[in-house]
């Protein structure tokens, strides 16, 4: 009888040992982690509070949060209040004896209202939620009766800027940025023309009164918002857009031979007259740099005086955020 009980005890201890080993193996698996947050967007105004949570596939991990490379927390739940303008890199790492995993969120903290812009940190309307690289698109429209579109009065200028993000290590061009922003903002429309030399911006339209409609026309063209796909109209190289009239309350710049758009670039975060230069390449050849600017203005074909004045940087404002 004693031997019988001893055998049962041995079997029970053995089963318990294997069960413990099984549970330990189940807990000790290579970690995976993702960041969840309570916001609908990772773009916000200062003093916005975000509640981040590290979601893992196993409880047996150590967690480590950083903000822009600085230690922030070791808890699963992390609350962050956005104060400083700019893009914040938020990383959580999960590790155990079998490995390490990480997830990253880029949080863009911008000015809470559309207003004057001199830096990418003042931009309100952003396209692209992922990526630490950013660039700006700015367009200077001219409205009213002006004899030379290169020299408008300040009250005839409507100058707005948008922001664009992309991942580090990816190559993006000026054309990539324009197409993405036009698809994202329902008020911006762009006419693009492809030729043997590259892609050019034949014209820009802005739905200034916000009614979702516009019309541009001349003797050969008559286009409305219905003619654009994802905010883009693909023009043929011989499509003439000189002498365009635009519907009341909306904005137009562009042309074909008499007038046309002028392309400016800058590779610095704060836009300035000193750093801005007239581009000598097409937009599809322009490789964006982090914190760079692409600016478009309106110019006139003038053999006697071919100089294109700089855009009026002092009038630049942020495009309104999409509703």
C-alpha positions, -999 to 999 in steps of 0.1 A, spaced: 0 0 0 29 23 9 44 17 -26 10 26 -42 8 59 -24 45 67 -32 38 61 -69 8 84 -69 28 111 -51 56 107 -77 32 110 -106 15 141 -90 48 158 -85 59 150 -120 27 163 -136 29 195 -115 65 200 -127 56 195 -164 26 218 -159 48 245 -144 73 242 -173 44 244 -198 31 276 -182 66 291 -181 72 283 -218 38 298 -226 47 330 -208 82 332 -222 76 339 -259 93 365 -280 75 398 -274 54 418 -298 41 453 -290 19 480 -305 9 515 -293 -27 523 -288 -40 558 -280 -73 575 -273 -71 601 -301 -85 598 -336 -54 615 -350 -17 620 -341 -19 657 -350 -29 680 -322 -27 715 -307 -6 723 -276 -18 711 -242 -36 681 -257 -35 651 -234 -29 617 -250 -34 584 -231 -10 558 -247 -11 521 -240 14 494 -248 -4 463 -260 17 431 -259 12 395 -268 26 383 -234 26 397 -198 62 386 -191 79 417 -206 97 448 -194 84 480 -210 104 512 -217 89 544 -232 110 572 -247 100 607 -261 126 620 -286 151 595 -272 146 605 -236 132 581 -209 96 587 -202 80 557 -184 82 519 -177 44 513 -173 20 498 -198 -2 530 -196 15 563 -204 -1 597 -203 16 625 -223 7 662 -225 18 679 -257 34 713 -251 64 720 -275 56 726 -311 70 701 -336 70 664 -343 75 642 -312 89 606 -316 72 583 -291 87 548 -288 78 519 -266 101 489 -263 91 455 -249 118 430 -240 123 396 -222 149 368 -223 137 358 -258 140 391 -276 129 427 -280 102 445 -300 93 482 -305 66 504 -319 67 541 -328 41 569 -330 50 604 -345 29 631 -328 27 664 -346 20 693 -322 10 724 -342 -5 758 -337 -41 755 -326 -54 780 -352 -47 789 -388 -26 820 -389 7 835 -400 34 810 -409 72 813 -409 80 777 -397 67 742 -403 57 742 -367 29 768 -375 12 745 -401 -23 732 -393 -33 711 -423 -11 680 -425 -11 651 -449 5 618 -439 2 605 -403 34 584 -403 70 594 -405 95 617 -389 103 636 -422 82 666 -431 80 693 -458 58 722 -467 38 731 -498 29 768 -502 9 785 -530 5 822 -536 -27 831 -554 -35 865 -569 -70 878 -572 -87 909 -586 -78 931 -615 -40 931 -616 -20 942 -647 11 922 -639 6 890 -618 42 893 -606 35 925 -588 2 923 -570 -9 945 -540 -8 928 -506 -47 928 -505 -47 909 -538 -26 880 -524 -41 848 -509 -11 827 -497 -15 794 -479 6 765 -468 2 728 -461 24 702 -444 34 667 -456 50 638 -437 68 607 -449 90 580 -433 127 583 -429 146 564 -455 119 569 -482 124 591 -512 96 616 -519 94 642 -546 76 675 -550 51 657 -572 44 631 -546 37 659 -521 13 678 -543 -6 647 -553 -10 636 -517 -21 670 -504 -46 676 -533 -61 642 -526 -64 650 -488 -77 686 -489 -111 689 -506 -105 726 -513 -73 723 -533 -72 713 -570 -42 710 -592 -37 708 -630 -6 687 -638 11 683 -672 35 656 -680 60 660 -709 93 647 -720 110 671 -695 90 660 -665 59 670 -646 48 706 -642 20 724 -623 -1 741 -650 -25 756 -625 -38 757 -589 -74 762 -579 -86 768 -543 -123 766 -533 -121 799 -515 -158 801 -504 -159 764 -493 -190 755 -512 -174 724 -528 -178 738 -563 -158 759 -588 -155 766 -625 -125 778 -646 -128 786 -683 -113 803 -713 -119 799 -750 -108 762 -751 -113 750 -715 -143 747 -692 -136 726 -661 -154 721 -628 -146 700 -597 -162 670 -614 -133 669 -639 -107 663 -612 -98 629 -597 -83 630 -562 -79 667 -567 -58 663 -599 -66 671 -635 -41 654 -659 -35 679 -687 -21 672 -721 11 691 -731 -9 713 -755 -37 721 -731 -40 759 -731 -49 775 -698 -41 811 -706 -67 838 -699 -86 817 -674 -115 832 -655 -125 816 -622 -158 814 -604 -165 841 -578 -151 834 -543 -125 810 -556 -88 814 -566 -67 805 -596 -31 808 -608 -15 792 -638 -14 794 -676 2 780 -707 23 806 -726 13 841 -715 13 833 -678 25 803 -658 34 790 -624 69 797 -609 85 770 -586 106 779 -556 125 757 -532 141 760 -498 158 734 -475 154 750 -441 127 748 -415 120 785 -412 111 801 -445 130 832 -455 137 854 -485 174 847 -481 171 809 -483 143 806 -510 156 800 -546 139 796 -579 139 759 -589 158 748 -620 142 713 -621 107 699 -626 87 688 -595 91 651 -602 129 656 -601 128 676 -569 137 652 -540 123 665 -507 145 670 -477 134 669 -441 121 704 -432 121 717 -468 97 740 -486 81 739 -521 65 773 -530 45 782 -560 37 817 -573 23 833 -605 45 848 -632 42 865 -666 61 857 -698 82 888 -704 112 888 -727 122 923 -718 120 917 -680 122 880 -672 129 884 -635 104 867 -612 100 885 -578 101 864 -547 67 854 -532 54 876 -504 66 855 -475 53 881 -449 17 872 -461 20 834 -458 -7 818 -436 -16 782 -427 -43 765 -448 -72 756 -426 -74 721 -413 -98 697 -431 -132 694 -415 
